[in-house]
Amino acid sequence: MNRDITRILTAIDEGDPNAAGDLLPLVYDELRRLASSRMNHEKPGHTLQPTALVHEAFLRLVGGNDSQHWDGRGHFFAAAAEAMRRILIENARSKKRTKRGGDLVRRELNNNVASVDSHDVDELLTLDEALNKLGGEDPALAKLVELRYFTGLTIEETAEILGVSARTTKRNWAYARAWLQREMNHP
């Protein structure tokens, strides 16, 4: 299946108009699982559903006029994580424009998934700001956080996509969580 995904991504790169339609059935279940994992941290009744998140992310990845170049499955899923992040941040910003106020409550980033409740719009936006700052200092760490937080990938899955060992990923995840926690608590 990984070879099929890579083959189809190459076809998309080469301008095959039918390739995106061939890709969706192969990646949909995994993207849906990632989106569901991420959306489990949303408050009940949230207006953005996992299916909508997957569709919007997929359209941004392969549906636009801008040509994308994919260096395989890992690059595609890393881009999917970034697209989901952007969609959630845009949604949070939209909510903030329509709803002001509320007390900011800081929460610890836990060891498995950075579970800052994204229904707290200010907190999600603070995380995004800190993540952008981390990306300026260490893009690889920022990509790791995107993969773990915004798609809910495991350490092993993240390591595979990033092309590093699980041990390195675990160590970098601990460092990134501490860095973000410090940044979010002391803006």
Phi, psi and chi 1 to 4 in degrees:
 res  aa     phi    psi   chi1   chi2   chi3   chi4
   1 MET       -  -39.6  174.7  142.9   96.8      -
   2 ASN   -59.8  -37.4  -73.4  -17.2      -      -
   3 ARG   -67.6  -37.6  -70.6 -178.2 -171.4 -161.8
   4 ASP   -62.9  -43.5  -70.2  -20.7      -      -
   5 ILE   -61.7  -47.1  -67.1  171.8      -      -
   6 THR   -61.6  -42.1  -57.9      -      -      -
   7 ARG   -61.2  -44.2 -179.1 -175.3   51.0   78.0
   8 ILE   -69.2  -38.7  -66.9  170.5      -      -
   9 LEU   -61.7  -37.9  -69.6  171.5      -      -
  10 THR   -64.1  -41.6  -59.2      -      -      -
  11 ALA   -63.0  -38.7      -      -      -      -
  12 ILE   -62.5  -44.5  -69.2  171.4      -      -
  13 ASP   -57.4  -35.1  -70.5  -15.9      -      -
  14 GLU   -85.0    1.8  -66.2  171.0   -6.5      -
  15 GLY    90.6   13.9      -      -      -      -
  16 ASP   -65.9  114.9 -178.8  -11.9      -      -
  17 PRO   -68.4  -20.0   24.2  -30.3      -      -
  18 ASN   -92.5  -10.7  -60.7  -39.8      -      -
  19 ALA   -64.6  -38.5      -      -      -      -
  20 ALA   -61.0  -38.2      -      -      -      -
  21 GLY   -65.6  -31.5      -      -      -      -
  22 ASP   -76.0  -28.4  -64.6  -22.3      -      -
  23 LEU   -74.6  -41.7  178.7   63.7      -      -
  24 LEU   -54.0  -47.3 -174.6   58.4      -      -
  25 PRO   -61.7  -29.6  -20.6   29.7      -      -
  26 LEU   -76.6  -32.0  -66.0  176.9      -      -
  27 VAL  -107.3   -9.8  -61.7      -      -      -
  28 TYR   -58.6  -49.6 -176.1   81.7      -      -
  29 ASP   -59.9  -42.2  -72.0  -20.0      -      -
  30 GLU   -69.0  -42.4 -170.0  164.9   -7.3      -
  31 LEU   -63.0  -39.6  -72.0  175.5      -      -
  32 ARG   -64.3  -41.2 -179.9   75.2  163.9   81.6
  33 ARG   -63.3  -43.3  179.9 -176.4   63.1   80.3
  34 LEU   -64.2  -44.1  -62.3  173.7      -      -
  35 ALA   -65.5  -41.0      -      -      -      -
  36 SER   -63.0  -41.2  -68.6      -      -      -
  37 SER   -60.0  -44.6  172.1      -      -      -
  38 ARG   -67.4  -40.7  179.5   61.9 -144.4  119.3
  39 MET   -74.8  -15.8  -62.6  -55.0  -71.3      -
  40 ASN   -62.3  -18.0  -76.1  -23.3      -      -
  41 HIS   -90.4   -0.9  -61.4  -73.1      -      -
  42 GLU   -85.7  153.9  -62.3  -68.5  -31.6      -
  43 LYS   -73.0  152.3   84.8  175.9  178.8 -172.7
  44 PRO   -57.1  144.7  -23.6   32.6      -      -
  45 GLY    81.7    9.5      -      -      -      -
  46 HIS   -58.2  141.5 -170.4  -87.5      -      -
  47 THR   -76.6  -22.1   58.1      -      -      -
  48 LEU   -96.5  116.3 -174.0   61.1      -      -
  49 GLN   -96.1  157.1  -62.2  -60.9  -43.7      -
  50 PRO   -54.4  -41.0  -26.2   33.3      -      -
  51 THR   -61.6  -43.6  -57.9      -      -      -
  52 ALA   -64.6  -38.9      -      -      -      -
  53 LEU   -62.8  -44.1 -178.5   58.5      -      -
  54 VAL   -62.4  -48.0  167.6      -      -      -
  55 HIS   -63.1  -44.7  -71.5 -145.3      -      -
  56 GLU   -63.3  -44.4  179.8   66.6   23.8      -
  57 ALA   -62.6  -44.2      -      -      -      -
  58 PHE   -62.0  -43.4 -171.5   80.5      -      -
  59 LEU   -61.8  -39.5  -75.4  173.8      -      -
  60 ARG   -66.6  -31.8  -70.8 -176.4 -175.7 -163.0
  61 LEU   -78.9  -43.0  -67.5  170.2      -      -
  62 VAL  -126.7   -4.6  -62.0      -      -      -
  63 GLY   -96.6   -6.9      -      -      -      -
  64 GLY   -85.4  174.5      -      -      -      -
  65 ASN   -81.3  -20.0  -66.0  -28.3      -      -
  66 ASP   -72.5  129.5  -61.1  -24.3      -      -
  67 SER   -76.2  135.4   64.1      -      -      -
  68 GLN  -107.5  148.3  -61.5  -79.5  -15.2      -
  69 HIS  -119.5  121.6  175.1   70.5      -      -
  70 TRP  -107.4  128.0  -52.0  107.1      -      -
  71 ASP   -93.8   39.7  -66.5  -32.6      -      -
  72 GLY   107.7 -175.5      -      -      -      -
  73 ARG   -58.7  -46.2  179.5 -175.0  178.6  -81.5
  74 GLY   -59.7  -43.3      -      -      -      -
  75 HIS   -64.6  -40.3 -176.9 -138.3      -      -
  76 PHE   -61.3  -47.9  177.0   79.3      -      -
  77 PHE   -71.0  -29.8  -78.0  101.0      -      -
  78 ALA   -65.5  -41.1      -      -      -      -
  79 ALA   -66.1  -35.3      -      -      -      -
  80 ALA   -64.0  -40.2      -      -      -      -
  81 ALA   -61.4  -43.5      -      -      -      -
  82 GLU   -65.7  -40.7 -175.1  173.8  -24.0      -
  83 ALA   -63.4  -42.8      -      -      -      -
  84 MET   -63.3  -40.0  -72.7 -177.9 -170.1      -
  85 ARG   -59.4  -49.4  171.4 -173.4  172.1 -157.7
  86 ARG   -61.4  -40.9  -68.8  178.7 -170.1  -86.8
  87 ILE   -63.2  -46.5  -67.2  163.6      -      -
  88 LEU   -63.7  -39.3  -70.2  168.8      -      -
  89 ILE   -67.1  -43.6  -64.6  -58.2      -      -
  90 GLU   -60.4  -41.2  -71.6  167.8    8.6      -
  91 ASN   -63.4  -43.2 -167.6   39.7      -      -
  92 ALA   -64.0  -42.3      -      -      -      -
  93 ARG   -63.8  -39.1  -75.0 -172.7  176.9  133.6
  94 SER   -62.5  -43.6  175.1      -      -      -
  95 LYS   -63.3  -39.6  -78.7 -176.3  178.9 -179.2
  96 LYS   -64.1  -36.6 -174.6  172.0  177.7  147.9
  97 ARG   -64.2  -33.8  -78.7 -168.9  -64.3  -90.1
  98 THR   -91.7  -18.2   58.9      -      -      -
  99 LYS  -136.1  112.5  179.2 -178.1  173.7 -174.0
 100 ARG  -103.5  160.5  -59.0  -89.1 -179.0 -159.1
 101 GLY    97.8 -173.1      -      -      -      -
 102 GLY    97.7  146.8      -      -      -      -
 103 ASP   -86.2  136.2  -65.7  -32.1      -      -
 104 LEU   -77.7  123.5 -179.1   63.4      -      -
 105 VAL  -117.6  121.1  176.4      -      -      -
 106 ARG   -80.8  142.1  -59.6  -79.1 -175.7 -153.3
 107 ARG  -128.6  149.7  -68.9 -173.4  177.3   84.5
 108 GLU   -73.2  146.8  -67.6  -66.9  -41.3      -
 109 LEU   -84.1  120.8  -60.9  177.7      -      -
 110 ASN   -81.6  175.8   74.4   31.7      -      -
 111 ASN   -74.6  -28.5 -163.8   30.8      -      -
 112 ASN   -87.3  -54.2  -63.7  -39.4      -      -
 113 VAL  -140.2  139.5  175.8      -      -      -
 114 ALA   -69.5   92.4      -      -      -      -
 115 SER   -97.0   57.3   61.1      -      -      -
 116 VAL   -73.0  120.2  175.6      -      -      -
 117 ASP   -62.1  116.9  -70.2  -26.3      -      -
 118 SER   -77.1   -3.2   56.8      -      -      -
 119 HIS   -73.0  -17.1   68.4  -87.2      -      -
 120 ASP   -85.3   91.9 -174.2  -17.4      -      -
 121 VAL   -56.3  -44.2  173.6      -      -      -
 122 ASP   -60.4  -40.0  -70.8  -28.8      -      -
 123 GLU   -68.0  -40.7 -159.1  163.0  -27.7      -
 124 LEU   -63.8  -40.9 -177.5   60.3      -      -
 125 LEU   -67.9  -35.0  -65.4  175.1      -      -
 126 THR   -65.0  -41.8  -59.5      -      -      -
 127 LEU   -61.7  -43.6  172.2   61.9      -      -
 128 ASP   -61.0  -43.3 -178.0   57.0      -      -
 129 GLU   -62.7  -44.4 -173.2  176.5  -47.5      -
 130 ALA   -65.2  -39.2      -      -      -      -
 131 LEU   -66.5  -37.5 -169.4   53.2      -      -
 132 ASN   -63.3  -40.4  -74.7  -26.2      -      -
 133 LYS   -65.4  -42.5 -171.2  171.9  179.9 -179.8
 134 LEU   -61.2  -40.8  176.8   61.6      -      -
 135 GLY   -61.2  -32.4      -      -      -      -
 136 GLY   -70.4  -30.4      -      -      -      -
 137 GLU   -90.6  -38.0  -68.0 -176.0   21.4      -
 138 ASP  -151.8   89.6 -168.5  -28.2      -      -
 139 PRO   -57.3  -33.1  -22.4   31.6      -      -
 140 ALA   -66.6  -39.2      -      -      -      -
 141 LEU   -66.8  -40.1  -77.7  179.8      -      -
 142 ALA   -63.5  -40.0      -      -      -      -
 143 LYS   -64.5  -40.1 -176.6   57.9   64.4 -175.8
 144 LEU   -59.5  -45.5 -178.2  149.9      -      -
 145 VAL   -63.9  -42.3  172.5      -      -      -
 146 GLU   -58.4  -45.8  -76.3 -179.3  -13.5      -
 147 LEU   -65.2  -41.4  -70.3  168.1      -      -
 148 ARG   -76.2  -46.9  -68.0  -82.1  -70.5  139.1
 149 TYR   -80.8  -49.8 -179.9   76.3      -      -
 150 PHE   -84.5  -15.4  -71.9   95.7      -      -
 151 THR  -122.2  -11.1   62.6      -      -      -
 152 GLY    72.4   23.4      -      -      -      -
 153 LEU   -64.9  151.0  -67.8  175.4      -      -
 154 THR   -75.6  169.8   65.6      -      -      -
 155 ILE   -56.8  -45.3  -68.7  -71.1      -      -
 156 GLU   -64.9  -44.0  -68.2   75.1   19.9      -
 157 GLU   -64.0  -41.6  -68.1  168.0  -30.8      -
 158 THR   -64.3  -43.7  -57.0      -      -      -
 159 ALA   -59.1  -42.9      -      -      -      -
 160 GLU   -62.1  -45.3 -179.6 -176.2  -24.7      -
 161 ILE   -66.2  -39.6  -72.9  174.8      -      -
 162 LEU   -80.4  -13.9  -65.0  176.2      -      -
 163 GLY    74.8   31.9      -      -      -      -
 164 VAL  -129.3  172.5  -62.3      -      -      -
 165 SER   -73.9  157.7   71.3      -      -      -
 166 ALA   -62.9  -36.0      -      -      -      -
 167 ARG   -62.7  -45.1 -173.5  174.1  178.0  170.5
 168 THR   -63.4  -42.0  -62.9      -      -      -
 169 THR   -62.6  -42.6  -59.4      -      -      -
 170 LYS   -63.7  -43.5 -170.7  172.9 -175.9  176.9
 171 ARG   -63.8  -46.0 -176.2  178.1   59.4 -113.5
 172 ASN   -66.4  -34.3  -72.1  -13.3      -      -
 173 TRP   -63.8  -43.5  174.7 -123.6      -      -
 174 ALA   -62.4  -43.5      -      -      -      -
 175 TYR   -64.5  -46.2  174.5   78.2      -      -
 176 ALA   -62.3  -41.9      -      -      -      -
 177 ARG   -60.6  -45.1  -76.8 -168.7  -18.3  -93.6
 178 ALA   -64.1  -41.9      -      -      -      -
 179 TRP   -62.6  -47.1 -168.4   97.2      -      -
 180 LEU   -65.5  -40.3  -72.8  169.2      -      -
 181 GLN   -60.3  -45.4 -170.3   66.8   46.3      -
 182 ARG   -61.6  -46.1 -174.2 -165.4   74.4 -136.1
 183 GLU   -63.6  -40.8 -172.0   65.9   28.6      -
 184 MET   -73.2  -29.0  -69.5  172.7   68.1      -
 185 ASN   -84.3  -18.8  -74.8  -29.5      -      -
 186 HIS  -134.1   72.9  -56.5  -70.9      -      -
 187 PRO   -65.1      -   13.7  -15.7      -      -
